[in-house]
């Protein structure tokens, strides 16, 4: 690269600052040899705008709330329509109910500790027994018709479909513990309620009152569902109440930090599943038509009888199809088959590809579960797929426990202790002053049976023999409480001894010998 001398630099600067001076330079015969450096451009390919991507605007760099606000109502309505009319969306929601909550619900494991670190078994029994009674239909909801596990199953379905759900705590209600949950759909939190809250002056964003840090401090709830079109007795007398945030459990699974409201979990798969449903319906109609094997009678020009009257008044020729029936056609009449070939050979593979894409977008159940298609599945692929699904379910379980079960249990426990409603077997109430001790508990979601029990049990036994897994870890990994299992084993042995029944001898170890770790000689 040629270097510019001092005079050339000065001349170049003069040209840049005063473009007209270049003509004077040229008249004087000046020749500047400026070597232009090659332009270097580095950027993401996804950020390039060319003829193939010019119509891909991607919208503005807006917040999560802005994106939700623009499309929330339409997405909500379409998600509910798919739940009612699309088999695969219903299957997705059903699988969430089964795998996140299960038939017995999410189980409480109370672990109040004594000063020496041991579990206070009497308090544990009292708390777990009281919580079990709280979860019966008469105690759990304000309507007194829905149990705790059933409420959880409906809640998971609702949040996945609508993207959000509200649960309000109601204290002082007439049931055993004076505590119940009032489940509400998010329609009762008006997304168009924005501005400033009366009295406080706080920001109102889509029905949620926020403080300066965008933390919810209250929810403005409509007392009646705006979609209750046929039974809303107060349609002209809309009532909205401000409920403090400490009485509300607002369930939503956030994808962005700038998100105050939730969005349906099926949003990315909605268009694909809707169009696939239309395609399947069209193929079904076409296949039904093809199965009829219809035919048309045609008239051959120049053949047949003479004038037979007015064409408009002539009766069309009809023939009933019966097995083995053969008939003679009139002179001058031919037959033309109508035989549409449906379903097409491409239908199964195309449908499978679309459902695989939808399953990826939905999360949770994989394609084989969602479509009920186990064709070509072997043990390895089935196990890999199931383990991946279960890892996803565990994430949702953890979110649901921390967002719903833990805070509701905390409120219920404090309320019940304050009023002396949790009692030991001798009738003595647990002291409210030991709230923190009794709060020590954890919820355990459902677990799953092994894909191949024999192989998996042998694997766990091998891990235990080598001290790579503890008994507690293995027992709790299959969804049981370790202390409860030990108590049951102890009770079983005592019962057998009292009845004179000998326990079955232990089977010899069938697993591989424990791995021997050689000590270093150096």
C-alpha positions as CSV (number, residue, x, y, z in Angstrom):
1,X,0.0,0.0,0.0
2,X,1.4,3.4,-1.0
3,X,1.9,6.0,1.8
4,X,0.7,9.5,1.2
5,X,3.3,12.2,1.9
6,X,2.6,15.3,4.0
7,X,1.7,17.4,0.9
8,X,-0.7,14.8,-0.5
9,X,-2.4,14.4,2.9
10,X,-3.0,18.2,3.0
11,X,-4.4,18.2,-0.5
12,X,-6.6,15.2,0.3
13,X,-8.0,17.0,3.4
14,X,-8.6,20.1,1.4
15,X,-10.6,18.1,-1.2
16,X,-12.7,16.4,1.5
17,X,-13.4,19.7,3.3
18,X,-14.0,21.7,0.1
19,X,-15.1,19.5,-2.8
20,X,-14.8,22.4,-5.3
21,X,-11.1,22.6,-4.7
22,X,-10.6,19.3,-6.5
23,X,-11.0,21.1,-9.8
24,X,-8.1,23.4,-8.9
25,X,-6.0,20.5,-8.0
26,X,-6.8,18.8,-11.3
27,X,-5.9,21.9,-13.3
28,X,-2.6,22.1,-11.6
29,X,-2.0,18.5,-12.7
30,X,-1.9,17.1,-9.2
31,X,-2.2,13.3,-9.1
32,X,-3.1,11.7,-5.8
33,X,-2.5,8.0,-5.6
34,X,-4.8,6.9,-2.8
35,X,-5.2,3.2,-2.4
36,X,-8.7,2.4,-1.2
37,X,-8.9,-0.2,1.6
38,X,-11.2,-3.1,0.9
39,X,-14.5,-2.8,2.7
40,X,-15.0,-5.5,5.3
41,X,-18.5,-6.4,6.3
42,X,-19.3,-9.0,9.0
43,X,-22.8,-9.6,10.2
44,X,-25.3,-12.3,11.1
45,X,-26.8,-14.0,8.0
46,X,-30.2,-13.8,9.7
47,X,-29.8,-10.0,9.8
48,X,-29.3,-9.6,6.0
49,X,-32.0,-8.1,3.9
50,X,-32.1,-9.3,0.4
51,X,-34.6,-10.3,-2.2
52,X,-35.3,-13.6,-0.4
53,X,-35.9,-11.9,3.0
54,X,-37.2,-8.5,2.2
55,X,-40.7,-9.4,3.2
56,X,-39.5,-10.9,6.5
57,X,-39.8,-7.8,8.7
58,X,-39.9,-9.6,12.1
59,X,-41.9,-6.7,13.5
60,X,-40.4,-4.1,15.9
61,X,-38.1,-4.9,18.8
62,X,-41.0,-4.7,21.2
63,X,-41.5,-5.9,24.7
64,X,-43.2,-9.2,25.7
65,X,-46.2,-7.2,26.9
66,X,-46.5,-5.3,23.6
67,X,-46.5,-8.5,21.5
68,X,-49.0,-10.2,23.8
69,X,-51.3,-7.2,23.9
70,X,-51.7,-7.1,20.1
71,X,-52.7,-10.7,19.7
72,X,-53.9,-12.0,23.1
73,X,-57.6,-12.1,22.4
74,X,-57.3,-13.8,19.1
75,X,-54.8,-16.4,20.3
76,X,-57.0,-17.1,23.3
77,X,-60.1,-17.7,21.2
78,X,-58.3,-19.9,18.7
79,X,-56.6,-22.0,21.4
80,X,-60.0,-22.7,23.0
81,X,-61.4,-23.6,19.6
82,X,-58.6,-26.0,18.9
83,X,-59.1,-27.6,22.4
84,X,-62.7,-28.2,21.5
85,X,-62.2,-29.4,17.9
86,X,-58.7,-30.7,17.3
87,X,-57.8,-34.2,18.5
88,X,-54.1,-33.5,18.8
89,X,-54.5,-30.4,21.0
90,X,-56.8,-32.3,23.2
91,X,-54.2,-35.1,23.4
92,X,-51.5,-32.6,24.3
93,X,-53.6,-31.1,27.1
94,X,-54.6,-34.6,28.4
95,X,-50.9,-35.7,28.5
96,X,-50.1,-32.7,30.6
97,X,-52.8,-33.5,33.1
98,X,-51.6,-37.1,33.3
99,X,-47.9,-36.5,33.5
100,X,-47.7,-33.2,35.5
101,X,-50.4,-34.0,38.1
102,X,-51.4,-37.6,37.7
103,X,-54.3,-39.4,39.2
104,X,-53.3,-38.9,42.9
105,X,-52.0,-35.4,42.6
106,X,-48.9,-33.7,43.8
107,X,-48.0,-35.2,47.2
108,X,-47.0,-33.2,50.3
109,X,-44.0,-34.5,52.3
110,X,-43.9,-32.6,55.6
111,X,-40.5,-32.6,57.3
112,X,-40.7,-30.6,60.6
113,X,-37.4,-31.1,62.3
114,X,-36.7,-31.4,66.0
115,X,-33.7,-29.7,67.6
116,X,-31.5,-32.8,67.0
117,X,-32.3,-32.9,63.3
118,X,-34.7,-35.8,63.4
119,X,-38.2,-35.6,61.9
120,X,-41.0,-34.7,64.3
121,X,-43.2,-37.6,63.3
122,X,-46.2,-36.6,65.3
123,X,-46.3,-33.1,63.8
124,X,-45.6,-34.6,60.3
125,X,-48.6,-36.9,60.6
126,X,-50.8,-34.1,61.8
127,X,-49.9,-31.7,59.0
128,X,-50.1,-34.3,56.3
129,X,-53.5,-35.5,57.6
130,X,-54.9,-32.0,57.8
131,X,-53.6,-31.1,54.3
132,X,-55.2,-34.3,52.9
133,X,-58.6,-33.2,54.4
134,X,-58.1,-29.7,53.0
135,X,-57.8,-31.2,49.5
136,X,-61.3,-32.9,49.5
137,X,-63.9,-31.2,47.3
138,X,-65.8,-29.8,50.3
139,X,-62.8,-27.9,51.5
140,X,-60.6,-27.0,48.6
141,X,-62.6,-24.7,46.3
142,X,-65.3,-22.1,47.1
143,X,-67.8,-24.1,45.0
144,X,-67.2,-27.2,47.2
145,X,-67.3,-29.5,44.2
146,X,-63.6,-29.9,43.1
147,X,-60.8,-31.6,44.9
148,X,-57.3,-30.4,45.1
149,X,-55.9,-32.9,42.5
150,X,-58.7,-32.2,40.1
151,X,-58.2,-28.5,40.5
152,X,-54.6,-29.0,39.7
153,X,-55.4,-31.0,36.6
154,X,-57.8,-28.3,35.3
155,X,-55.3,-25.6,36.2
156,X,-52.5,-27.2,34.1
157,X,-54.9,-27.6,31.2
158,X,-56.1,-24.0,31.6
159,X,-52.6,-22.5,31.8
160,X,-51.4,-24.5,28.8
161,X,-54.5,-23.5,26.7
162,X,-54.9,-19.9,27.8
163,X,-51.4,-19.1,28.9
164,X,-52.5,-18.0,32.3
165,X,-54.9,-18.6,35.2
166,X,-55.9,-16.9,38.4
167,X,-56.4,-18.5,41.9
168,X,-57.7,-16.3,44.7
169,X,-57.4,-17.2,48.3
170,X,-60.7,-16.9,50.3
171,X,-60.4,-16.9,54.1
172,X,-63.3,-17.2,56.6
173,X,-65.3,-19.4,54.3
174,X,-67.6,-22.0,55.9
175,X,-65.6,-25.2,55.7
176,X,-63.3,-27.2,58.1
177,X,-60.3,-24.9,57.8
178,X,-62.0,-21.6,56.8
179,X,-59.8,-21.5,53.7
180,X,-60.6,-22.2,50.1
181,X,-59.4,-21.4,46.6
182,X,-61.5,-19.5,44.0
183,X,-60.3,-20.5,40.5
184,X,-60.8,-17.8,37.8
185,X,-60.1,-17.7,34.1
186,X,-57.9,-14.9,32.9
187,X,-60.8,-13.3,31.0
188,X,-61.8,-11.7,34.3
189,X,-58.5,-9.7,34.2
190,X,-59.3,-7.1,31.6
191,X,-56.3,-6.9,29.2
192,X,-57.6,-3.5,28.0
193,X,-57.4,-2.0,31.4
194,X,-54.4,0.3,31.2
195,X,-53.4,3.7,32.6
196,X,-53.2,4.8,36.2
197,X,-54.8,3.1,39.2
198,X,-57.3,5.2,41.2
199,X,-56.1,6.5,44.6
200,X,-52.6,4.9,44.3
201,X,-51.6,6.4,40.9
202,X,-49.6,3.2,40.2
203,X,-49.4,1.9,36.6
204,X,-52.2,-0.3,35.4
205,X,-51.0,-2.7,32.7
206,X,-53.5,-5.1,31.2
207,X,-55.5,-5.3,34.4
208,X,-52.4,-5.7,36.7
209,X,-51.4,-2.9,39.1
210,X,-47.6,-2.5,39.2
211,X,-45.2,-0.6,41.4
212,X,-42.1,1.2,40.1
213,X,-40.2,-2.0,39.7
214,X,-43.0,-3.6,37.6
215,X,-43.9,-5.9,40.5
216,X,-47.6,-6.8,40.7
217,X,-49.1,-5.3,43.9
218,X,-52.8,-5.8,43.0
219,X,-55.1,-7.4,40.4
220,X,-58.3,-5.7,39.1
221,X,-60.7,-8.6,38.8
222,X,-64.1,-8.5,37.1
223,X,-66.5,-10.3,39.4
224,X,-68.4,-11.8,36.4
225,X,-66.9,-13.6,33.4
226,X,-67.2,-11.4,30.3
227,X,-67.9,-14.5,28.2
228,X,-70.8,-15.7,30.3
229,X,-73.2,-14.4,27.6
230,X,-76.3,-16.5,28.4
231,X,-76.2,-16.5,32.2
232,X,-74.7,-13.1,33.1
233,X,-77.4,-11.4,35.2
234,X,-75.4,-8.2,35.7
235,X,-74.4,-7.6,32.1
236,X,-75.3,-3.9,32.5
237,X,-73.8,-3.5,36.0
238,X,-70.2,-4.5,35.6
239,X,-68.3,-4.8,38.9
240,X,-64.5,-4.8,39.2
241,X,-62.7,-5.2,42.4
242,X,-59.1,-4.5,43.4
243,X,-57.5,-7.6,45.0
244,X,-54.1,-7.3,46.7
245,X,-51.4,-9.5,45.1
246,X,-50.9,-11.4,48.3
247,X,-54.4,-13.0,47.9
248,X,-53.8,-13.9,44.2
249,X,-51.8,-16.7,42.6
250,X,-51.4,-15.7,39.0
251,X,-50.2,-18.7,37.1
252,X,-48.2,-18.0,33.9
253,X,-45.1,-19.5,32.4
254,X,-42.9,-16.6,31.3
255,X,-40.7,-16.6,28.2
256,X,-39.6,-13.0,28.6
257,X,-38.8,-10.8,31.5
258,X,-40.9,-8.0,30.0
259,X,-44.0,-10.1,30.3
260,X,-46.9,-9.3,32.6
261,X,-49.5,-11.6,31.1
262,X,-49.2,-15.1,29.7
263,X,-49.6,-16.6,26.2
264,X,-50.9,-20.0,25.2
265,X,-48.4,-22.8,25.2
266,X,-49.7,-24.1,21.8
267,X,-49.2,-20.7,20.0
268,X,-46.4,-21.9,17.7
269,X,-48.2,-25.0,16.6
270,X,-51.7,-23.5,16.2
271,X,-51.6,-22.6,12.5
272,X,-50.0,-25.9,11.5
273,X,-52.5,-28.0,13.5
274,X,-55.4,-25.9,12.2
275,X,-54.4,-26.3,8.6
276,X,-53.5,-30.0,9.1
277,X,-57.1,-30.5,10.4
278,X,-58.5,-28.9,7.3
279,X,-56.3,-31.1,5.1
280,X,-57.4,-34.2,6.9
281,X,-61.0,-33.3,6.6
282,X,-60.6,-32.7,2.8
283,X,-58.9,-36.1,2.4
284,X,-61.6,-37.8,4.4
285,X,-64.3,-36.3,2.2
286,X,-62.4,-37.2,-0.9
287,X,-61.8,-40.7,0.4
288,X,-65.5,-41.1,1.1
289,X,-66.3,-40.0,-2.4
290,X,-63.7,-42.4,-3.8
291,X,-65.2,-45.3,-1.9
292,X,-68.6,-44.7,-3.5
293,X,-67.1,-45.5,-6.9
294,X,-69.6,-43.4,-8.8
295,X,-70.2,-43.3,-12.6
296,X,-72.0,-41.1,-15.1
297,X,-74.2,-42.1,-18.0
298,X,-73.4,-40.3,-21.2
299,X,-75.2,-40.1,-24.5
300,X,-73.4,-41.1,-27.7
301,X,-74.1,-38.7,-30.5
302,X,-75.8,-40.3,-33.6
303,X,-76.9,-43.4,-31.8
304,X,-80.1,-44.5,-30.1
305,X,-83.8,-44.1,-30.8
306,X,-85.4,-41.2,-32.7
307,X,-87.0,-38.1,-31.1
308,X,-88.2,-38.9,-27.6
309,X,-89.7,-35.6,-26.6
310,X,-88.5,-32.5,-24.9
311,X,-84.9,-32.8,-23.5
312,X,-85.8,-30.8,-20.4
313,X,-88.6,-33.2,-19.4
314,X,-86.6,-36.3,-20.0
315,X,-86.1,-38.4,-16.9
316,X,-82.4,-39.0,-16.1
317,X,-81.2,-42.6,-16.1
318,X,-80.4,-44.0,-12.7
319,X,-79.1,-47.4,-11.7
320,X,-78.7,-48.9,-8.2
321,X,-75.4,-50.6,-7.5
322,X,-75.6,-54.1,-6.0
323,X,-73.1,-57.0,-5.8
324,X,-73.2,-59.2,-8.9
325,X,-75.9,-57.1,-10.7
326,X,-75.5,-56.6,-14.5
327,X,-77.9,-54.5,-16.5
328,X,-78.2,-53.6,-20.2
329,X,-77.8,-49.9,-21.0
330,X,-80.2,-48.3,-23.5
331,X,-79.1,-47.8,-27.0
332,X,-77.0,-44.7,-27.4
333,X,-76.1,-44.5,-23.7
334,X,-72.5,-45.0,-22.5
335,X,-71.0,-45.1,-19.0
336,X,-68.0,-43.0,-17.7
337,X,-66.4,-43.9,-14.5
338,X,-65.7,-41.3,-11.7
339,X,-62.9,-42.7,-9.6
340,X,-61.0,-40.2,-7.5
341,X,-57.8,-41.7,-6.0
342,X,-57.9,-40.8,-2.3
343,X,-56.4,-40.8,0.1
344,X,-53.2,-40.1,-1.9
345,X,-50.0,-42.1,-1.3
346,X,-48.3,-39.0,0.1
347,X,-50.9,-38.5,2.8
348,X,-49.4,-40.7,5.6
349,X,-45.8,-39.3,5.2
350,X,-47.0,-35.7,4.9
351,X,-49.3,-36.0,8.0
352,X,-46.4,-37.5,9.9
353,X,-44.1,-34.7,9.0
354,X,-46.6,-32.1,10.0
355,X,-47.3,-33.7,13.4
356,X,-43.6,-34.0,14.1
357,X,-43.2,-30.3,13.6
358,X,-46.2,-29.6,15.8
359,X,-44.9,-31.9,18.6
360,X,-41.6,-30.0,18.6
361,X,-43.5,-26.7,19.0
362,X,-45.8,-28.0,21.7
363,X,-43.2,-29.5,24.0
364,X,-44.2,-32.1,26.5
365,X,-45.4,-35.2,24.7
366,X,-43.2,-36.2,21.7
367,X,-44.5,-37.2,18.3
368,X,-45.0,-40.9,19.1
369,X,-47.2,-40.0,22.1
370,X,-49.0,-37.1,20.5
371,X,-49.9,-39.1,17.3
372,X,-50.2,-42.5,18.9
373,X,-47.7,-43.8,16.4
374,X,-45.4,-46.6,17.6
375,X,-44.5,-47.8,14.1
376,X,-40.8,-48.7,13.8
377,X,-40.1,-47.9,17.5
378,X,-37.6,-50.0,19.3
379,X,-36.5,-50.1,23.0
380,X,-33.6,-47.7,22.6
381,X,-35.5,-45.0,20.7
382,X,-38.6,-45.4,22.9
383,X,-36.5,-45.1,26.1
384,X,-34.7,-42.0,24.7
385,X,-37.9,-40.3,23.7
386,X,-39.7,-41.1,27.0
387,X,-36.7,-39.8,29.1
388,X,-36.7,-36.6,27.1
389,X,-40.4,-36.1,27.6
390,X,-40.1,-36.8,31.3
391,X,-37.3,-34.3,31.7
392,X,-39.7,-31.7,30.2
393,X,-42.5,-32.7,32.5
394,X,-40.2,-32.4,35.5
395,X,-39.5,-28.8,34.6
396,X,-43.2,-28.0,34.4
397,X,-43.8,-29.8,37.7
398,X,-41.1,-27.7,39.3
399,X,-42.6,-24.5,37.9
400,X,-46.1,-25.5,39.1
401,X,-45.0,-26.5,42.6
402,X,-43.2,-23.2,43.1
403,X,-45.9,-21.1,41.5
404,X,-48.9,-22.8,43.0
405,X,-48.5,-25.5,45.6
406,X,-45.8,-23.9,47.8
407,X,-47.5,-20.5,48.2
408,X,-51.0,-22.0,48.7
409,X,-49.6,-24.4,51.3
410,X,-47.8,-21.6,53.1
411,X,-51.0,-19.4,53.3
412,X,-53.1,-22.4,54.4
413,X,-50.6,-23.5,57.0
414,X,-50.3,-20.1,58.6
415,X,-54.1,-19.5,58.6
416,X,-54.7,-23.0,60.1
417,X,-52.0,-22.6,62.8
418,X,-53.3,-19.2,63.8
419,X,-56.7,-20.6,64.4
420,X,-55.5,-23.9,66.0
421,X,-57.0,-26.1,63.4
422,X,-54.1,-28.6,63.0
423,X,-54.1,-31.0,65.9
424,X,-52.1,-33.9,67.2
425,X,-53.7,-37.2,67.9
426,X,-54.2,-36.2,71.5
427,X,-56.2,-33.2,70.3
428,X,-53.5,-30.6,71.1
429,X,-53.2,-28.0,68.4
430,X,-49.8,-27.3,66.9
431,X,-48.4,-24.0,68.2
432,X,-48.5,-21.1,65.7
433,X,-45.2,-19.8,67.1
434,X,-43.4,-22.8,65.4
435,X,-44.6,-21.8,62.0
436,X,-41.2,-21.9,60.4
437,X,-40.6,-25.4,61.8
438,X,-43.9,-26.7,60.4
439,X,-43.3,-24.9,57.1
440,X,-40.4,-27.3,56.3
441,X,-42.0,-29.4,53.6
442,X,-41.7,-30.2,50.0
443,X,-44.2,-31.3,47.3
444,X,-43.3,-34.2,45.1
445,X,-44.8,-34.6,41.6
446,X,-45.7,-37.9,40.1
447,X,-43.0,-40.2,38.8
448,X,-43.1,-42.8,36.0
449,X,-42.7,-46.6,35.6
450,X,-39.6,-47.7,33.9
451,X,-39.7,-48.3,30.2
452,X,-38.0,-51.7,30.8
453,X,-38.4,-52.4,34.5
454,X,-36.0,-55.4,34.7
455,X,-33.1,-53.5,33.0
456,X,-33.7,-50.3,35.0
457,X,-34.0,-52.0,38.4
458,X,-30.7,-53.9,37.7
459,X,-29.1,-50.6,36.8
460,X,-30.2,-49.0,40.1
461,X,-29.1,-52.1,42.1
462,X,-25.6,-51.8,40.5
463,X,-25.4,-48.1,41.3
464,X,-26.4,-48.9,44.9
465,X,-23.8,-51.7,45.3
466,X,-21.1,-49.3,44.3
467,X,-22.4,-46.6,46.6
468,X,-23.1,-44.2,43.7
469,X,-26.7,-43.8,44.7
470,X,-28.3,-43.9,48.2
471,X,-31.4,-45.8,49.3
472,X,-33.2,-42.5,49.9
473,X,-32.3,-41.2,46.5
474,X,-33.6,-44.4,44.7
475,X,-36.8,-44.5,46.8
476,X,-37.6,-40.9,46.3
477,X,-36.6,-41.1,42.6
478,X,-39.6,-43.5,42.1
479,X,-42.0,-41.1,43.9
480,X,-42.1,-42.6,47.4
481,X,-41.2,-41.1,50.8
482,X,-38.2,-42.8,52.3
483,X,-39.4,-42.5,55.9
484,X,-42.8,-43.8,54.9
485,X,-41.3,-46.8,53.1
486,X,-39.1,-47.7,56.2
487,X,-42.1,-47.4,58.5
488,X,-44.2,-49.6,56.2
489,X,-41.4,-52.2,56.0
490,X,-41.0,-52.2,59.8
491,X,-44.8,-52.5,60.2
492,X,-44.9,-55.4,57.7
493,X,-42.2,-57.3,59.5
494,X,-43.9,-56.8,62.9
495,X,-47.2,-58.0,61.5
496,X,-45.6,-61.1,59.9
497,X,-43.8,-61.9,63.2
498,X,-47.1,-61.5,65.1
499,X,-48.8,-63.9,62.7
500,X,-46.0,-66.4,62.6
501,X,-45.2,-65.7,58.9
502,X,-41.6,-66.0,57.8
503,X,-40.3,-63.4,55.3
504,X,-39.3,-64.7,52.0
505,X,-35.5,-65.3,51.7
506,X,-33.7,-62.7,49.7
507,X,-32.8,-63.6,46.2
508,X,-29.1,-64.0,45.4
509,X,-27.5,-61.0,43.8
510,X,-28.1,-61.2,40.0
511,X,-26.3,-58.0,39.1
512,X,-22.7,-57.7,38.1
513,X,-20.1,-57.6,40.9
514,X,-19.4,-54.2,42.4
515,X,-16.6,-52.3,40.6
516,X,-13.3,-52.6,42.5
517,X,-11.3,-49.4,42.7
518,X,-7.6,-50.1,42.9
519,X,-5.6,-47.9,45.2
520,X,-2.6,-46.1,43.8
521,X,0.7,-47.7,44.8
522,X,2.6,-44.4,44.3
